C-alpha cells in the first residue's frame, strides 16, 4: 500500500503521527484487515489535475 500518497492519510498534530481517516464500521474493518489483496480499496491518490482532465 502506498499510504503516503493517499489523501485519506493525514497528519495529526496532537498525536504527532499520521493516520488513515477512512471511517469503517466493524464489518468493514474486519473485511479490510482480512482481505487477500494488497491494494487498498479506499486509496485516493492526490491527483491535482484529475478534475482538469475530466473537463477536457
PDB file of N, CA, C and O in Angstrom:
ATOM      1  N   UNK A   1       0.834  -1.193   0.000  1.00  0.00           N
ATOM      2  CA  UNK A   1       0.000   0.000   0.000  1.00  0.00           C
ATOM      3  C   UNK A   1       0.873   1.248   0.000  1.00  0.00           C
ATOM      4  O   UNK A   1       1.929   1.284   0.632  1.00  0.00           O
ATOM      5  N   UNK A   2       0.438   2.223  -0.684  1.00  0.00           N
ATOM      6  CA  UNK A   2       1.147   3.497  -0.746  1.00  0.00           C
ATOM      7  C   UNK A   2       0.376   4.540   0.062  1.00  0.00           C
ATOM      8  O   UNK A   2      -0.136   5.504  -0.507  1.00  0.00           O
ATOM      9  N   UNK A   3       0.292   4.365   1.338  1.00  0.00           N
ATOM     10  CA  UNK A   3      -0.471   5.279   2.193  1.00  0.00           C
ATOM     11  C   UNK A   3       0.079   6.701   2.160  1.00  0.00           C
ATOM     12  O   UNK A   3      -0.676   7.663   2.301  1.00  0.00           O
ATOM     13  N   UNK A   4       1.374   6.834   1.975  1.00  0.00           N
ATOM     14  CA  UNK A   4       1.995   8.161   1.994  1.00  0.00           C
ATOM     15  C   UNK A   4       1.424   9.096   0.937  1.00  0.00           C
ATOM     16  O   UNK A   4       1.405  10.309   1.143  1.00  0.00           O
ATOM     17  N   UNK A   5       0.962   8.567  -0.178  1.00  0.00           N
ATOM     18  CA  UNK A   5       0.434   9.409  -1.248  1.00  0.00           C
ATOM     19  C   UNK A   5      -1.094   9.443  -1.280  1.00  0.00           C
ATOM     20  O   UNK A   5      -1.676  10.003  -2.210  1.00  0.00           O
ATOM     21  N   UNK A   6      -1.746   8.859  -0.289  1.00  0.00           N
ATOM     22  CA  UNK A   6      -3.207   8.818  -0.225  1.00  0.00           C
ATOM     23  C   UNK A   6      -3.747  10.071   0.472  1.00  0.00           C
ATOM     24  O   UNK A   6      -3.192  10.516   1.477  1.00  0.00           O
ATOM     25  N   UNK A   7      -4.822  10.629  -0.061  1.00  0.00           N
ATOM     26  CA  UNK A   7      -5.407  11.824   0.549  1.00  0.00           C
ATOM     27  C   UNK A   7      -6.129  11.508   1.858  1.00  0.00           C
ATOM     28  O   UNK A   7      -6.436  12.422   2.624  1.00  0.00           O
ATOM     29  N   UNK A   8      -6.405  10.237   2.126  1.00  0.00           N
ATOM     30  CA  UNK A   8      -7.042   9.842   3.387  1.00  0.00           C
ATOM     31  C   UNK A   8      -6.031   9.695   4.526  1.00  0.00           C
ATOM     32  O   UNK A   8      -6.422   9.532   5.681  1.00  0.00           O
ATOM     33  N   UNK A   9      -4.758   9.750   4.213  1.00  0.00           N
ATOM     34  CA  UNK A   9      -3.691   9.565   5.189  1.00  0.00           C
ATOM     35  C   UNK A   9      -3.224  10.954   5.632  1.00  0.00           C
ATOM     36  O   UNK A   9      -2.501  11.631   4.901  1.00  0.00           O
ATOM     37  N   UNK A  10      -3.637  11.375   6.825  1.00  0.00           N
ATOM     38  CA  UNK A  10      -3.394  12.756   7.256  1.00  0.00           C
ATOM     39  C   UNK A  10      -2.570  12.804   8.548  1.00  0.00           C
ATOM     40  O   UNK A  10      -2.533  11.852   9.328  1.00  0.00           O
ATOM     41  N   UNK A  11      -1.925  13.928   8.734  1.00  0.00           N
ATOM     42  CA  UNK A  11      -1.084  14.144   9.907  1.00  0.00           C
ATOM     43  C   UNK A  11      -1.920  14.724  11.047  1.00  0.00           C
ATOM     44  O   UNK A  11      -2.663  15.686  10.852  1.00  0.00           O
ATOM     45  N   UNK A  12      -1.797  14.139  12.228  1.00  0.00           N
ATOM     46  CA  UNK A  12      -2.482  14.617  13.426  1.00  0.00           C
ATOM     47  C   UNK A  12      -1.448  15.298  14.320  1.00  0.00           C
ATOM     48  O   UNK A  12      -0.559  14.649  14.872  1.00  0.00           O
ATOM     49  N   UNK A  13      -1.580  16.607  14.449  1.00  0.00           N
ATOM     50  CA  UNK A  13      -0.597  17.368  15.236  1.00  0.00           C
ATOM     51  C   UNK A  13      -0.634  16.997  16.713  1.00  0.00           C
ATOM     52  O   UNK A  13       0.404  17.023  17.374  1.00  0.00           O
ATOM     53  N   UNK A  14      -1.797  16.653  17.246  1.00  0.00           N
ATOM     54  CA  UNK A  14      -1.912  16.295  18.660  1.00  0.00           C
ATOM     55  C   UNK A  14      -1.126  15.024  18.984  1.00  0.00           C
ATOM     56  O   UNK A  14      -0.437  14.956  20.002  1.00  0.00           O
ATOM     57  N   UNK A  15      -1.234  14.025  18.119  1.00  0.00           N
ATOM     58  CA  UNK A  15      -0.536  12.754  18.331  1.00  0.00           C
ATOM     59  C   UNK A  15       0.848  12.719  17.707  1.00  0.00           C
ATOM     60  O   UNK A  15       1.638  11.813  17.970  1.00  0.00           O
ATOM     61  N   UNK A  16       1.137  13.726  16.866  1.00  0.00           N
ATOM     62  CA  UNK A  16       2.403  13.789  16.150  1.00  0.00           C
ATOM     63  C   UNK A  16       2.619  12.525  15.313  1.00  0.00           C
ATOM     64  O   UNK A  16       3.703  11.941  15.303  1.00  0.00           O
ATOM     65  N   UNK A  17       1.554  12.122  14.612  1.00  0.00           N
ATOM     66  CA  UNK A  17       1.626  10.928  13.778  1.00  0.00           C
ATOM     67  C   UNK A  17       0.633  11.020  12.624  1.00  0.00           C
ATOM     68  O   UNK A  17      -0.264  11.864  12.621  1.00  0.00           O
ATOM     69  N   UNK A  18       0.810  10.141  11.653  1.00  0.00           N
ATOM     70  CA  UNK A  18      -0.108  10.040  10.527  1.00  0.00           C
ATOM     71  C   UNK A  18      -1.111   8.926  10.785  1.00  0.00           C
ATOM     72  O   UNK A  18      -0.802   7.946  11.462  1.00  0.00           O
ATOM     73  N   UNK A  19      -2.321   9.082  10.237  1.00  0.00           N
ATOM     74  CA  UNK A  19      -3.320   8.021  10.351  1.00  0.00           C
ATOM     75  C   UNK A  19      -4.293   8.105   9.182  1.00  0.00           C
ATOM     76  O   UNK A  19      -4.423   9.141   8.530  1.00  0.00           O
ATOM     77  N   UNK A  20      -4.968   6.997   8.937  1.00  0.00           N
ATOM     78  CA  UNK A  20      -5.946   6.912   7.866  1.00  0.00           C
ATOM     79  C   UNK A  20      -7.287   7.420   8.395  1.00  0.00           C
ATOM     80  O   UNK A  20      -7.736   7.019   9.469  1.00  0.00           O
ATOM     81  N   UNK A  21      -7.915   8.305   7.628  1.00  0.00           N
ATOM     82  CA  UNK A  21      -9.155   8.925   8.077  1.00  0.00           C
ATOM     83  C   UNK A  21     -10.413   8.255   7.506  1.00  0.00           C
ATOM     84  O   UNK A  21     -11.507   8.805   7.632  1.00  0.00           O
ATOM     85  N   UNK A  22     -10.277   7.087   6.885  1.00  0.00           N
ATOM     86  CA  UNK A  22     -11.433   6.367   6.367  1.00  0.00           C
ATOM     87  C   UNK A  22     -12.197   5.797   7.557  1.00  0.00           C
ATOM     88  O   UNK A  22     -11.632   5.094   8.395  1.00  0.00           O
ATOM     89  N   UNK A  23     -13.468   6.106   7.616  1.00  0.00           N
ATOM     90  CA  UNK A  23     -14.300   5.645   8.723  1.00  0.00           C
ATOM     91  C   UNK A  23     -14.969   4.323   8.340  1.00  0.00           C
ATOM     92  O   UNK A  23     -15.807   4.278   7.439  1.00  0.00           O
ATOM     93  N   UNK A  24     -14.590   3.259   9.031  1.00  0.00           N
ATOM     94  CA  UNK A  24     -15.132   1.932   8.746  1.00  0.00           C
ATOM     95  C   UNK A  24     -15.926   1.416   9.932  1.00  0.00           C
ATOM     96  O   UNK A  24     -15.542   1.625  11.083  1.00  0.00           O
ATOM     97  N   UNK A  25     -17.042   0.736   9.649  1.00  0.00           N
ATOM     98  CA  UNK A  25     -17.760   0.097  10.746  1.00  0.00           C
ATOM     99  C   UNK A  25     -17.068  -1.238  11.052  1.00  0.00           C
ATOM    100  O   UNK A  25     -16.075  -1.581  10.409  1.00  0.00           O
ATOM    101  N   UNK A  26     -17.577  -1.977  12.011  1.00  0.00           N
ATOM    102  CA  UNK A  26     -16.914  -3.200  12.465  1.00  0.00           C
ATOM    103  C   UNK A  26     -16.789  -4.240  11.350  1.00  0.00           C
ATOM    104  O   UNK A  26     -15.737  -4.863  11.205  1.00  0.00           O
ATOM    105  N   UNK A  27     -17.837  -4.432  10.570  1.00  0.00           N
ATOM    106  CA  UNK A  27     -17.796  -5.408   9.478  1.00  0.00           C
ATOM    107  C   UNK A  27     -16.819  -4.991   8.386  1.00  0.00           C
ATOM    108  O   UNK A  27     -16.061  -5.817   7.877  1.00  0.00           O
ATOM    109  N   UNK A  28     -16.839  -3.719   8.029  1.00  0.00           N
ATOM    110  CA  UNK A  28     -15.927  -3.227   7.007  1.00  0.00           C
ATOM    111  C   UNK A  28     -14.477  -3.349   7.463  1.00  0.00           C
ATOM    112  O   UNK A  28     -13.601  -3.690   6.668  1.00  0.00           O
ATOM    113  N   UNK A  29     -14.226  -3.076   8.719  1.00  0.00           N
ATOM    114  CA  UNK A  29     -12.867  -3.189   9.254  1.00  0.00           C
ATOM    115  C   UNK A  29     -12.385  -4.643   9.213  1.00  0.00           C
ATOM    116  O   UNK A  29     -11.233  -4.907   8.870  1.00  0.00           O
ATOM    117  N   UNK A  30     -13.258  -5.570   9.561  1.00  0.00           N
ATOM    118  CA  UNK A  30     -12.901  -6.990   9.507  1.00  0.00           C
ATOM    119  C   UNK A  30     -12.520  -7.391   8.083  1.00  0.00           C
ATOM    120  O   UNK A  30     -11.491  -8.033   7.871  1.00  0.00           O
ATOM    121  N   UNK A  31     -13.346  -7.013   7.113  1.00  0.00           N
ATOM    122  CA  UNK A  31     -13.064  -7.357   5.719  1.00  0.00           C
ATOM    123  C   UNK A  31     -11.801  -6.665   5.214  1.00  0.00           C
ATOM    124  O   UNK A  31     -11.043  -7.240   4.432  1.00  0.00           O
ATOM    125  N   UNK A  32     -11.581  -5.453   5.655  1.00  0.00           N
ATOM    126  CA  UNK A  32     -10.376  -4.724   5.257  1.00  0.00           C
ATOM    127  C   UNK A  32      -9.118  -5.411   5.796  1.00  0.00           C
ATOM    128  O   UNK A  32      -8.134  -5.556   5.071  1.00  0.00           O
ATOM    129  N   UNK A  33      -9.145  -5.825   7.039  1.00  0.00           N
ATOM    130  CA  UNK A  33      -7.969  -6.436   7.670  1.00  0.00           C
ATOM    131  C   UNK A  33      -7.717  -7.868   7.214  1.00  0.00           C
ATOM    132  O   UNK A  33      -6.578  -8.331   7.270  1.00  0.00           O
ATOM    133  N   UNK A  34      -8.743  -8.578   6.765  1.00  0.00           N
ATOM    134  CA  UNK A  34      -8.584  -9.978   6.378  1.00  0.00           C
ATOM    135  C   UNK A  34      -8.559 -10.179   4.866  1.00  0.00           C
ATOM    136  O   UNK A  34      -8.559 -11.320   4.405  1.00  0.00           O
ATOM    137  N   UNK A  35      -8.540  -9.122   4.096  1.00  0.00           N
ATOM    138  CA  UNK A  35      -8.549  -9.266   2.643  1.00  0.00           C
ATOM    139  C   UNK A  35      -7.224  -9.841   2.156  1.00  0.00           C
ATOM    140  O   UNK A  35      -6.198  -9.723   2.826  1.00  0.00           O
ATOM    141  N   UNK A  36      -7.261 -10.450   1.007  1.00  0.00           N
ATOM    142  CA  UNK A  36      -6.063 -11.075   0.440  1.00  0.00           C
ATOM    143  C   UNK A  36      -5.339 -10.127  -0.500  1.00  0.00           C
ATOM    144  O   UNK A  36      -4.147 -10.296  -0.759  1.00  0.00           O
ATOM    145  N   UNK A  37      -6.034  -9.156  -1.001  1.00  0.00           N
ATOM    146  CA  UNK A  37      -5.434  -8.207  -1.937  1.00  0.00           C
ATOM    147  C   UNK A  37      -4.539  -7.231  -1.188  1.00  0.00           C
ATOM    148  O   UNK A  37      -4.839  -6.837  -0.060  1.00  0.00           O
ATOM    149  N   UNK A  38      -3.449  -6.848  -1.817  1.00  0.00           N
ATOM    150  CA  UNK A  38      -2.521  -5.889  -1.217  1.00  0.00           C
ATOM    151  C   UNK A  38      -2.928  -4.450  -1.503  1.00  0.00           C
ATOM    152  O   UNK A  38      -2.452  -3.528  -0.840  1.00  0.00           O
ATOM    153  N   UNK A  39      -3.806  -4.248  -2.488  1.00  0.00           N
ATOM    154  CA  UNK A  39      -4.218  -2.885  -2.816  1.00  0.00           C
ATOM    155  C   UNK A  39      -5.361  -2.441  -1.909  1.00  0.00           C
ATOM    156  O   UNK A  39      -6.231  -3.237  -1.555  1.00  0.00           O
ATOM    157  N   UNK A  40      -5.349  -1.191  -1.544  1.00  0.00           N
ATOM    158  CA  UNK A  40      -6.362  -0.641  -0.641  1.00  0.00           C
ATOM    159  C   UNK A  40      -7.567  -0.162  -1.447  1.00  0.00           C
ATOM    160  O   UNK A  40      -7.401   0.637  -2.369  1.00  0.00           O
ATOM    161  N   UNK A  41      -8.774  -0.626  -1.126  1.00  0.00           N
ATOM    162  CA  UNK A  41      -9.960  -0.183  -1.862  1.00  0.00           C
ATOM    163  C   UNK A  41     -10.344   1.262  -1.558  1.00  0.00           C
ATOM    164  O   UNK A  41     -11.177   1.840  -2.257  1.00  0.00           O
ATOM    165  N   UNK A  42      -9.755   1.841  -0.540  1.00  0.00           N
ATOM    166  CA  UNK A  42     -10.086   3.215  -0.134  1.00  0.00           C
ATOM    167  C   UNK A  42      -9.006   4.213  -0.538  1.00  0.00           C
ATOM    168  O   UNK A  42      -9.062   5.385  -0.167  1.00  0.00           O
ATOM    169  N   UNK A  43      -8.025   3.739  -1.299  1.00  0.00           N
ATOM    170  CA  UNK A  43      -6.941   4.617  -1.724  1.00  0.00           C
ATOM    171  C   UNK A  43      -7.472   5.720  -2.631  1.00  0.00           C
ATOM    172  O   UNK A  43      -8.218   5.456  -3.575  1.00  0.00           O
ATOM    173  N   UNK A  44      -7.086   6.939  -2.339  1.00  0.00           N
ATOM    174  CA  UNK A  44      -7.463   8.095  -3.144  1.00  0.00           C
ATOM    175  C   UNK A  44      -6.191   8.906  -3.361  1.00  0.00           C
ATOM    176  O   UNK A  44      -5.739   9.626  -2.470  1.00  0.00           O
ATOM    177  N   UNK A  45      -5.626   8.781  -4.546  1.00  0.00           N
ATOM    178  CA  UNK A  45      -4.372   9.464  -4.851  1.00  0.00           C
ATOM    179  C   UNK A  45      -4.549  10.970  -4.912  1.00  0.00           C
ATOM    180  O   UNK A  45      -5.619  11.480  -5.243  1.00  0.00           O
ATOM    181  N   UNK A  46      -3.489  11.653  -4.589  1.00  0.00           N
ATOM    182  CA  UNK A  46      -3.511  13.111  -4.593  1.00  0.00           C
ATOM    183  C   UNK A  46      -3.203  13.598  -6.009  1.00  0.00           C
ATOM    184  O   UNK A  46      -2.080  14.003  -6.309  1.00  0.00           O
ATOM    185  N   UNK A  47      -4.210  13.553  -6.865  1.00  0.00           N
ATOM    186  CA  UNK A  47      -4.058  13.941  -8.262  1.00  0.00           C
ATOM    187  C   UNK A  47      -4.740  15.289  -8.476  1.00  0.00           C
ATOM    188  O   UNK A  47      -5.957  15.350  -8.656  1.00  0.00           O
ATOM    189  N   UNK A  48      -3.962  16.361  -8.457  1.00  0.00           N
ATOM    190  CA  UNK A  48      -4.496  17.714  -8.581  1.00  0.00           C
ATOM    191  C   UNK A  48      -5.118  17.974  -9.945  1.00  0.00           C
ATOM    192  O   UNK A  48      -5.987  18.837 -10.068  1.00  0.00           O
ATOM    193  N   UNK A  49      -4.697  17.254 -10.958  1.00  0.00           N
ATOM    194  CA  UNK A  49      -5.143  17.527 -12.323  1.00  0.00           C
ATOM    195  C   UNK A  49      -6.295  16.624 -12.773  1.00  0.00           C
ATOM    196  O   UNK A  49      -6.701  16.682 -13.934  1.00  0.00           O
ATOM    197  N   UNK A  50      -6.814  15.809 -11.892  1.00  0.00           N
ATOM    198  CA  UNK A  50      -7.895  14.891 -12.244  1.00  0.00           C
ATOM    199  C   UNK A  50      -9.127  15.646 -12.743  1.00  0.00           C
ATOM    200  O   UNK A  50      -9.736  15.249 -13.736  1.00  0.00           O
ATOM    201  N   UNK A  51      -9.490  16.706 -12.076  1.00  0.00           N
ATOM    202  CA  UNK A  51     -10.666  17.496 -12.466  1.00  0.00           C
ATOM    203  C   UNK A  51     -10.436  18.149 -13.820  1.00  0.00           C
ATOM    204  O   UNK A  51     -11.344  18.198 -14.650  1.00  0.00           O
ATOM    205  N   UNK A  52      -9.252  18.639 -14.040  1.00  0.00           N
ATOM    206  CA  UNK A  52      -8.929  19.303 -15.311  1.00  0.00           C
ATOM    207  C   UNK A  52      -9.014  18.320 -16.465  1.00  0.00           C
ATOM    208  O   UNK A  52      -9.581  18.639 -17.510  1.00  0.00           O
ATOM    209  N   UNK A  53      -8.457  17.130 -16.290  1.00  0.00           N
ATOM    210  CA  UNK A  53      -8.504  16.106 -17.349  1.00  0.00           C
ATOM    211  C   UNK A  53      -9.950  15.703 -17.618  1.00  0.00           C
ATOM    212  O   UNK A  53     -10.313  15.446 -18.766  1.00  0.00           O
ATOM    213  N   UNK A  54     -10.771  15.644 -16.589  1.00  0.00           N
ATOM    214  CA  UNK A  54     -12.175  15.270 -16.745  1.00  0.00           C
ATOM    215  C   UNK A  54     -12.929  16.322 -17.562  1.00  0.00           C
ATOM    216  O   UNK A  54     -13.835  15.975 -18.320  1.00  0.00           O
ATOM    217  N   UNK A  55     -12.577  17.573 -17.423  1.00  0.00           N
ATOM    218  CA  UNK A  55     -13.247  18.655 -18.125  1.00  0.00           C
ATOM    219  C   UNK A  55     -12.889  18.698 -19.608  1.00  0.00           C
ATOM    220  O   UNK A  55     -13.647  19.238 -20.412  1.00  0.00           O
ATOM    221  N   UNK A  56     -11.746  18.136 -19.973  1.00  0.00           N
ATOM    222  CA  UNK A  56     -11.296  18.169 -21.372  1.00  0.00           C
ATOM    223  C   UNK A  56     -12.037  17.220 -22.212  1.00  0.00           C
ATOM    224  O   UNK A  56     -11.779  17.125 -23.411  1.00  0.00           O
TER     225      UNK A  56
END
